[in-house]
Amino acid sequence: MNRVFIVIAALSLSLVTSMSAANADVLWLTETAPPKASASQVADHAAHHHAMHSSTSAVSKTATSDSGKHDHTGMIVLDETPGKDHRPSKQVWLRRGDDIKKSPFSDLDGGDPSLTLIDQAGKKSVVEAGQENGLFTLKAEMPEVGFYEAYLEQRSVKEGRLLVELPKIELLWASCQPKEIDEEAVAKPIVNEAVALELVRIHKEDEGCMNRIVSGDVVNFQVLSYGKPVAGIPVSMVTQEGWRNTQTSDASGTVAFTMIREYFPNWLEFKKYHTDVFLVSAVMEKNESGALNGQSYSSVRYEATLPGKYRPSPHDYRSYAWGLGISFFVIVFGGLAVYLYRRRRLKPYKEVRVDDKS
């Protein structure tokens, strides 16, 4: 019985390890700009990582871990200043690897890329991407307040397998004016029925442009293929501090993750608008054959990614405020009580005169 248990545990551990290795080199989009570095440094780093990505999956895992050791650009600053979502112009960058703090910024791998922007009404527009310091970047203007989805599709054949990378990002132009917001349109998810694999964050019914995901929230995602739910797809979430969780999509293609708290500063260093980043990825493989640019393949691997942001729960800084308030009250009340106690025990000076004549 013990041997069977050990074998099952070993198989489960190997499965989790293989899934983590499979998702370690994913491609994803971000609004976080690259750190300040020379153009040659960044370009060399991108070329260095592209060379690593062209190897086998086993070597890719090793190369990804090595990239953390040979980090040319250093730790990436992810915390954002408040008000960024209120800008109608957006700039998006491309990164490779699921280490949110250290995964390098990248350029396209020279495959067959296409870039699409979809607004809340479902209108599609082809967006021209460019380069900045040798890195992929996209600049887009939001014509109206609300959510937008930017889709990147890149196809390449490697070792007889077609790799279809499908990173997307949810962009938001927020407004404090209720009259400018269509609440029904904001709550409705944006779906691209032209992609083979897509991750969609399910918005809350009362979600507006000013709502934010906070730690402790349960966030639901749906796995879609050409606009239809897909069951049995492993979906992984990784946070910038390295916490990982993997769920399998149910019959409706839905998975749920609880956003854990990863922000534990001192009271004087607490930032209400501190932003943490998470990355959700899904992988689907099919036995399909064909050819791309003269290269034949016998299987297809789809990799979809969707990043997101969340902030500390209001209960966190409220608890800090309550703690500070209670501490202040205890100090003041305690000091006053000690003062009154000592005051009552203090005997006033009394002068007694004795008349000897009487």
C-alpha positions as CSV (number, residue, x, y, z in Angstrom):
1,M,0.0,0.0,0.0
2,N,2.8,2.4,0.8
3,R,4.6,1.6,-2.4
4,V,1.4,2.4,-4.4
5,F,1.1,5.7,-2.6
6,I,4.7,6.6,-3.3
7,V,4.3,5.8,-7.0
8,I,1.2,7.9,-7.3
9,A,2.8,10.8,-5.4
10,A,5.8,10.6,-7.7
11,L,3.7,10.6,-10.8
12,S,1.7,13.6,-9.5
13,L,4.9,15.5,-8.8
14,S,6.3,14.7,-12.2
15,L,3.1,15.9,-13.8
16,V,3.1,19.2,-12.0
17,T,6.8,19.6,-12.8
18,S,6.2,19.0,-16.5
19,M,3.3,21.4,-16.6
20,S,5.4,24.1,-14.9
21,A,8.2,23.5,-17.4
22,A,5.7,23.7,-20.3
23,N,4.5,27.1,-19.2
24,A,7.9,28.5,-18.2
25,D,8.6,30.0,-21.6
26,V,5.3,31.5,-22.5
27,L,4.9,34.8,-24.4
28,W,2.8,37.6,-22.8
29,L,2.0,41.2,-23.2
30,T,2.4,43.9,-20.5
31,E,1.9,47.6,-20.0
32,T,5.0,47.8,-17.8
33,A,7.8,49.5,-19.7
34,P,11.3,48.0,-19.8
35,P,13.8,49.2,-17.2
36,K,16.2,52.0,-18.2
37,A,19.1,50.5,-20.0
38,S,21.2,51.1,-23.0
39,A,19.7,50.0,-26.3
40,S,22.6,47.6,-27.0
41,Q,22.0,45.9,-23.6
42,V,18.4,45.3,-24.2
43,A,18.9,44.1,-27.8
44,D,21.6,41.7,-26.8
45,H,19.4,40.4,-24.0
46,A,16.5,39.8,-26.4
47,A,18.7,38.0,-28.9
48,H,20.3,35.9,-26.1
49,H,16.8,34.8,-25.0
50,H,15.6,34.1,-28.5
51,A,18.4,31.7,-29.0
52,M,17.4,29.9,-25.8
53,H,13.8,29.7,-26.9
54,S,14.7,27.8,-30.1
55,S,15.9,24.8,-28.2
56,T,14.0,21.8,-27.0
57,S,11.5,22.0,-24.1
58,A,13.9,20.4,-21.7
59,V,16.7,22.7,-22.6
60,S,14.2,25.6,-22.6
61,K,13.5,25.0,-18.9
62,T,17.2,25.1,-18.1
63,A,17.7,28.2,-20.2
64,T,14.9,30.0,-18.5
65,S,16.4,29.3,-15.1
66,D,19.8,30.5,-16.4
67,S,18.2,33.7,-17.6
68,G,17.4,34.5,-14.0
69,K,21.0,34.0,-13.1
70,H,22.3,36.1,-16.0
71,D,19.7,38.8,-15.7
72,H,21.0,41.7,-17.8
73,T,18.3,44.2,-17.0
74,G,17.9,43.4,-13.3
75,M,14.7,43.3,-11.3
76,I,11.8,44.9,-13.1
77,V,9.8,47.6,-11.3
78,L,6.1,46.6,-11.5
79,D,4.5,49.0,-9.1
80,E,2.5,51.6,-10.9
81,T,1.5,55.2,-10.2
82,P,-2.2,55.7,-9.7
83,G,-4.1,57.2,-12.7
84,K,-2.5,55.2,-15.4
85,D,-5.8,53.6,-16.5
86,H,-7.2,57.1,-17.0
87,R,-5.1,57.7,-20.1
88,P,-6.6,57.1,-23.5
89,S,-3.2,56.2,-25.1
90,K,-1.6,52.8,-24.3
91,Q,1.8,51.3,-25.0
92,V,2.2,47.5,-24.7
93,W,5.4,45.5,-24.6
94,L,6.3,41.8,-25.1
95,R,7.9,39.5,-22.6
96,R,8.9,35.9,-22.5
97,G,8.9,33.6,-19.5
98,D,6.6,33.3,-16.5
99,D,8.9,34.8,-13.9
100,I,7.1,38.1,-13.7
101,K,10.0,39.9,-11.9
102,K,12.8,38.7,-14.1
103,S,11.4,37.4,-17.5
104,P,13.1,39.5,-20.2
105,F,11.4,41.8,-22.7
106,S,11.4,40.3,-26.1
107,D,10.9,40.9,-29.8
108,L,8.9,38.7,-32.2
109,D,10.6,35.4,-33.1
110,G,10.3,36.0,-36.8
111,G,7.2,33.8,-37.1
112,D,3.9,34.8,-38.8
113,P,2.5,37.5,-36.4
114,S,-0.8,39.3,-36.5
115,L,-2.1,41.9,-34.1
116,T,-5.8,42.7,-33.5
117,L,-7.6,45.2,-31.2
118,I,-11.2,44.6,-30.2
119,D,-13.4,47.2,-28.5
120,Q,-16.5,46.6,-26.3
121,A,-18.8,46.7,-29.3
122,G,-16.9,43.8,-30.9
123,K,-15.3,46.0,-33.6
124,K,-11.9,44.7,-34.8
125,S,-9.1,46.8,-36.0
126,V,-5.6,45.7,-37.2
127,V,-2.9,47.5,-35.2
128,E,0.6,48.1,-36.6
129,A,3.3,47.1,-34.2
130,G,6.8,48.7,-34.1
131,Q,10.1,48.4,-32.4
132,E,11.8,50.4,-29.7
133,N,15.4,49.7,-28.7
134,G,15.1,46.4,-30.6
135,L,12.0,45.3,-28.7
136,F,8.4,44.7,-29.8
137,T,6.0,47.5,-28.8
138,L,2.5,48.5,-29.6
139,K,1.0,52.0,-29.3
140,A,-2.8,52.3,-29.4
141,E,-5.3,55.0,-28.9
142,M,-8.6,54.3,-27.1
143,P,-11.4,56.2,-28.9
144,E,-13.9,55.6,-26.1
145,V,-14.0,54.9,-22.4
146,G,-14.1,51.2,-21.5
147,F,-12.3,47.9,-22.0
148,Y,-10.3,46.8,-25.0
149,E,-8.6,43.5,-25.8
150,A,-5.3,43.4,-27.8
151,Y,-4.5,40.0,-29.4
152,L,-1.2,38.9,-30.7
153,E,-0.9,35.6,-32.7
154,Q,2.4,34.2,-33.7
155,R,2.9,30.9,-35.5
156,S,6.2,29.0,-36.0
157,V,7.2,25.4,-36.7
158,K,9.8,23.8,-34.4
159,E,10.9,20.2,-34.5
160,G,7.8,19.1,-36.5
161,R,5.3,20.8,-34.2
162,L,3.3,24.0,-34.9
163,L,3.5,26.4,-32.0
164,V,0.7,28.9,-32.0
165,E,1.4,31.6,-29.3
166,L,-1.7,33.6,-28.4
167,P,-0.9,36.3,-25.9
168,K,-3.5,39.0,-25.2
169,I,-3.9,41.8,-22.8
170,E,-6.9,43.7,-21.3
171,L,-6.6,47.4,-21.7
172,L,-8.7,49.9,-19.9
173,W,-9.5,53.6,-20.3
174,A,-11.2,54.5,-17.1
175,S,-13.4,57.5,-16.3
176,C,-14.8,58.9,-13.0
177,Q,-17.8,60.3,-14.9
178,P,-20.8,57.8,-14.6
179,K,-22.5,59.3,-17.7
180,E,-19.5,58.3,-19.8
181,I,-19.7,54.6,-18.8
182,D,-22.0,51.9,-20.3
183,E,-22.2,49.5,-17.3
184,E,-23.7,46.7,-19.4
185,A,-21.0,47.0,-22.0
186,V,-18.3,47.0,-19.4
187,A,-19.6,43.9,-17.7
188,K,-19.9,42.0,-21.0
189,P,-16.7,40.1,-21.9
190,I,-14.9,40.7,-25.1
191,V,-14.5,37.5,-27.2
192,N,-12.5,36.8,-30.3
193,E,-14.2,34.0,-32.2
194,A,-11.3,33.8,-34.6
195,V,-8.7,32.4,-32.2
196,A,-8.2,28.7,-31.4
197,L,-7.5,29.3,-27.7
198,E,-8.4,32.3,-25.5
199,L,-8.6,33.2,-21.9
200,V,-11.4,35.6,-20.9
201,R,-11.7,37.2,-17.5
202,I,-15.3,37.1,-16.4
203,H,-16.4,40.5,-15.3
204,K,-18.7,41.1,-12.3
205,E,-22.2,42.2,-13.0
206,D,-21.7,45.5,-11.2
207,E,-18.2,46.0,-12.5
208,G,-17.4,49.5,-13.8
209,C,-14.3,51.2,-15.1
210,M,-13.3,52.2,-11.6
211,N,-13.5,48.8,-10.0
212,R,-10.3,47.0,-9.2
213,I,-9.3,43.4,-8.4
214,V,-8.0,43.2,-4.8
215,S,-6.4,40.5,-2.8
216,G,-9.0,38.1,-1.4
217,D,-11.2,38.4,-4.5
218,V,-12.2,35.2,-6.4
219,V,-11.5,35.8,-10.1
220,N,-13.1,33.6,-12.7
221,F,-11.7,32.9,-16.2
222,Q,-13.2,31.1,-19.1
223,V,-11.3,29.0,-21.7
224,L,-12.7,29.4,-25.2
225,S,-11.8,28.0,-28.6
226,Y,-13.3,29.9,-31.5
227,G,-15.7,31.5,-29.0
228,K,-16.9,28.2,-27.5
229,P,-16.1,26.9,-24.0
230,V,-13.5,24.1,-23.7
231,A,-13.4,21.6,-20.8
232,G,-10.4,19.8,-19.4
233,I,-7.8,22.5,-20.2
234,P,-5.1,23.1,-17.5
235,V,-5.0,26.7,-16.6
236,S,-2.1,28.1,-14.5
237,M,-1.8,31.3,-12.5
238,V,1.5,32.7,-11.3
239,T,1.9,35.9,-9.3
240,Q,4.9,38.2,-9.2
241,E,6.1,36.8,-5.9
242,G,6.2,33.3,-7.4
243,W,2.9,31.8,-6.0
244,R,1.5,29.2,-8.5
245,N,-1.8,27.4,-8.8
246,T,-3.2,25.2,-11.6
247,Q,-6.9,24.4,-12.2
248,T,-8.6,22.4,-14.9
249,S,-11.5,24.0,-16.8
250,D,-14.9,22.5,-16.1
251,A,-17.8,21.7,-18.5
252,S,-18.4,25.5,-19.0
253,G,-14.7,26.2,-19.6
254,T,-14.5,28.1,-16.3
255,V,-11.7,28.1,-13.6
256,A,-11.5,30.2,-10.5
257,F,-8.6,31.6,-8.6
258,T,-8.5,33.4,-5.2
259,M,-6.1,36.3,-5.2
260,I,-3.7,35.9,-2.3
261,R,-2.2,38.7,-0.3
262,E,1.5,39.2,-1.1
263,Y,2.0,42.8,0.1
264,F,3.1,43.0,3.7
265,P,4.8,46.4,4.3
266,N,5.4,48.3,7.4
267,W,2.6,50.7,8.3
268,L,4.6,53.8,7.4
269,E,5.5,52.2,4.0
270,F,2.0,51.0,3.1
271,K,0.8,52.2,-0.3
272,K,-2.9,52.1,-1.0
273,Y,-2.4,52.0,-4.7
274,H,0.4,49.4,-4.7
275,T,-0.1,47.1,-7.8
276,D,0.7,43.4,-8.0
277,V,0.8,41.5,-11.3
278,F,-0.4,38.0,-12.1
279,L,-0.2,35.9,-15.3
280,V,-2.7,33.3,-16.4
281,S,-1.8,30.8,-19.1
282,A,-3.5,27.8,-20.8
283,V,-2.1,25.1,-23.1
284,M,-4.0,23.0,-25.6
285,E,-2.4,20.4,-27.9
286,K,-4.0,18.7,-30.9
287,N,-2.9,16.0,-33.3
288,E,-3.2,18.1,-36.5
289,S,-0.8,18.0,-39.5
290,G,-0.1,20.5,-42.1
291,A,2.6,22.9,-43.3
292,L,3.6,26.5,-42.6
293,N,6.0,28.4,-44.9
294,G,7.2,25.1,-46.4
295,Q,7.8,23.5,-43.0
296,S,5.6,20.4,-42.3
297,Y,4.2,19.6,-38.8
298,S,2.4,16.6,-37.3
299,S,1.0,18.3,-34.1
300,V,-0.2,21.7,-32.9
301,R,0.4,23.4,-29.5
302,Y,-1.6,26.4,-28.6
303,E,-0.4,28.7,-25.8
304,A,-2.7,31.5,-24.5
305,T,-1.8,34.0,-21.9
306,L,-3.6,36.9,-20.1
307,P,-1.9,39.1,-17.5
308,G,-3.7,41.1,-14.9
309,K,-3.3,43.5,-12.0
310,Y,-4.6,43.6,-8.4
311,R,-4.2,45.9,-5.4
312,P,-4.3,45.4,-1.6
313,S,-7.7,44.8,-0.2
314,P,-9.3,47.9,1.5
315,H,-9.6,45.7,4.7
316,D,-5.8,45.6,4.8
317,Y,-5.1,49.3,5.1
318,R,-8.3,49.8,7.2
319,S,-7.0,47.2,9.6
320,Y,-3.7,49.2,9.7
321,A,-5.7,52.4,10.4
322,W,-7.8,50.7,13.1
323,G,-4.6,49.3,14.7
324,L,-3.0,52.7,14.7
325,G,-6.2,54.3,16.1
326,I,-6.5,51.7,18.9
327,S,-2.8,52.1,19.7
328,F,-3.2,55.9,19.9
329,F,-6.3,55.5,22.1
330,V,-4.5,53.1,24.4
331,I,-1.5,55.3,24.8
332,V,-3.6,58.5,25.5
333,F,-6.1,56.7,27.8
334,G,-3.3,54.9,29.6
335,G,-1.3,58.1,30.0
336,L,-4.4,59.9,31.3
337,A,-5.2,57.1,33.7
338,V,-1.7,57.0,35.1
339,Y,-1.8,60.8,35.5
340,L,-5.2,60.7,37.4
341,Y,-4.1,57.8,39.5
342,R,-0.9,59.6,40.6
343,R,-2.9,62.8,41.0
344,R,-5.4,61.2,43.4
345,R,-2.7,59.6,45.5
346,L,-0.8,62.8,45.9
347,K,-1.4,64.3,49.4
348,P,-1.7,68.1,49.4
349,Y,0.5,70.0,51.8
350,K,-1.2,71.0,55.0
351,E,0.2,73.4,57.5
352,V,-0.7,72.9,61.2
353,R,-0.1,75.7,63.7
354,V,0.0,75.0,67.4
355,D,-0.8,77.9,69.8
356,D,1.3,77.2,73.0
357,K,-0.6,80.0,74.9
358,S,-3.9,78.2,74.5
